[in-house]
């Protein structure tokens, strides 16, 4: 298959040309004339539509009415299918803190799920600060414990990619060192840590921060805390929920100025209500009310995840952060691929990378999504695309 576009977002440049896809991967990227000499395969002409690397969301709790805190593998697949419609070709299923036995059941379900976009698991807790619970139940938070961490890693069957923990808790540095040895990203979050405590965690191997600004002490000019530390430390990759609800645009732009394009990863933190009508839902075991798309704990004011998609996150990044389309795409794809150790394979359009691709219109709305060379959403005959031999399925 050959995809032709006048706007192909490649590492370092946007190109006018073609992408040749073979066996689930990208075999070649270049000019249309050169592609024709290499392959006589089907050509899908996307015209002026953007062809971009698939989005990678390393923090997503649910969507389409389903959530990741479940023992049902099909529910995980529902989450993945929903987000694929919005450009997510790599999803890290994220659990909220819960009793160890419930987390083990969820990890087993995720391990059994065969969704092609599923990249692994993000454990958000349970080793978190009761002072900064966010929408989670602080009663299920526990002190860092090597044995319990080992149980979770084993239950994940090699699928655990990220763990969020509070670095100020006794024993947390030992857990961070264990996570690093297991090739799991240690992410700082739901924390009341001081700047000094965050720096100690980074020295121990932590390299990421979970939904920066949220579930952290506010920045103060004499007590910068976790927010100040992760903004200052160049080796920390920062999650940003770019919905205009979790973080004010001014704060988002300050984060972008401090970290640069390479230091920010767009995430959704989406819950089951994403893509659904306003109403009553659950985040883990906690009831959540959604009004005008804003999710809060039932009977309270704490923000409880989001109804965001990566499609909207990219649009918002361009609109609210003032970055270019190409820069927003890097924040939504390449940065998370690098953090997850998938650089060169995912998050970019280049020869040798997986054929995980998204087609966008001028509004940056998703028109089609491809995973491993197969179209999982969108069809050229239903839009302005043209094809010499249409075969895209929904």
Secondary structure, 3 states (H helix, E strand, C coil): CEEEEEEEEECCEEEEEEEEEECCEEEEEECHHHHHHHCCCCEEECCCCEEEECEEEEEECEECCEECCCCCHHHHHHHHHHHHCCCEEEEEEEEECCCHHHHHHHHHHHHHCCCCCEEEEEEECCCCCHHHCCCCCHHHCCCCCHHHHHHHHHHCCCCEEEEEECCCCCCHHHHHHHHHHCCCEEEECCECCCHHHHHHHHHHCCCEECCCCCCECCCCCCCCHHHHHHHHCCCCEEEEECCCCCCCHHHHHHHHHHHCHHHEEEECCECCCCCCCCEEEEECCEEEEEECCEEEECCCCCECCECCCHHHHHHHHHHHHCCCHHHHHHHHCHHHHHHCCCECCECCCCCCCECCEEEECCCCCEEEEEECCEEEECCHHHCCCEECCCCCCC
